[in-house]
Amino acid sequence: MPQIDIIHMAVRRALEKQGWRLVTEHLYLEEGGYSVYIDLALERDDPDGQGRVESVVVEVKSFIRSSFINDFQDALGQYLVYQDQLEVRDDPRLLFLALPLEVFRAHFTQPRIERMAQRYHLHLLVVDTYNEEVHQWIVN
């Protein structure tokens, strides 16, 4: 079973405050002998009241290692593998990378990181982990 990131529960509680319901932790996907686990799968009733259900999957990353760029490389690679797994399965859920607000402000607003996030369609879920609140959803 994969390790839980240190901000995992703060992200989960922030999403629950927005009305998201946990479907599963550690969503297991397998293809061709390779398996992956995405941290959270969630759903909520359509906020527009149309009777639909929205679904997302979320990979949680704290970016706490001494080198941000190494953390970013690992997270981006993992995100791309997970995105591929979802596409192969025709899974319509959007994949988001959850990260702390302070990491977003310090690094993801830098031109190089912004450019790569857009190029690779990296969807971001920015969370104020201290207050356990969703700050921003970014779909690239």
N, C-alpha and C positions, 0 to 999 in steps of 0.2 A: 504494500500500500504506500502511496506517495506521502512525503512529508507535508505537513500543513505549514504554510507561510505564517510569519508572526502577525501579519495584519489580516489574516483570513477571517477571524470572527468579527473584527471591526467592519470589514467589507460586507460580510453576510448581514450583520445587524443594520447597517446603513441601507442595504437593499430591502430588507424586511420593513424598515420604516417607510419606504416608498411604496409598499404594498406588494412587493415581490414575495412569492412563496417558494421555498426550497423544494425542488423536485428530487434532487440527489446531490450529494457531495461525491466528488471523485467519479465523474461520469466516465465510464470505461468505453473506449472505442478501440476496435482491433481490425486490422486489415493486413493480409499477407504475412502473418506471423509477427507483426509489429503492433504493440498495444500502447495506448496512451491513456492518461487520466486527466481530464479537465476538472479544475477545482469545484466549480459550482454550476448546476443547471437550475434555472429558476423560471417561474412563469407568474403572470398576473393577468387579471381581467383587464381588457382594453379600457384605458382611462376615458375614451370617448363614448363609452357606454353602448358600443355597437354589438356587444355580445361575443366578441372574439377574445381569444387568449393570446397574449404576447409571450414569447419564450426567448430566453437568451442563455448563453453559456459564458462563464467568466473564469479566466485564469488570473490568479492573484499573485502579484509580485511586489515585494517591499523595496527592492533595490538598495540593500544595506551593505553589500560588499564594498571593499575599499575602492574598487574601480567601477564607476558608473558604466563606462563603455563596455566592460566585460559583462556586467549584468544585462545591459541593453542587448548585446549580441546574443546572449543566451535566451533572453525573453523573446526577441524577435524570431529567432530560429524555432523556438518552441511554438510560438504563435502560428508561424507558417505551416509547421507540421500539423498542428491541430486544425487549422483552416482547411488544409488539404483533406484530412480525414473526414471532416464534416461535408465537404463538397462531394467526395467520392460516395458518401452515403446519401446524397441528396437531402441532407439535413438542412432545413430552412432557417434554423436559429442563427442569429448573429453572435459572433464570438467577440468578446471584449477582454482587454487586458486591464485589470484593475490595479491602480497604483496610488500611493499617497499624494495628497495635494502638494506637499512641500517638494516632493521629487518632480512632480509635473512642473511646478513653477521654476525650479532650479535647472531642469534639463530639457524637458519636452517643449519648452518655448524657444529653445536655441534653434537657429536656422537649419543646421545640419540634421538634428533629430526630427524637427518638424518635417523636413523634406523626406526623410526616410519613412516616417510614419505615414505620410501621404502616399508615397510611391508604393508601399506595400499594403496599403489599405488597412492600417493598424487602427482598430476601433479602441478607444480609450474610455475607461470608467475612472474618473478622478474622484477620490474619496478623501474627505476630511476624517482621517482615522481617529483623531483625538475626540471629536464630537460624534463620530460614527454617523456621518451624513454624506450623502452623495453630493458632490460639488458640481460635477459636469459629466455629461455623456458626449463623446466626440466620435462621429462616424466619418471616417476618411474614405 
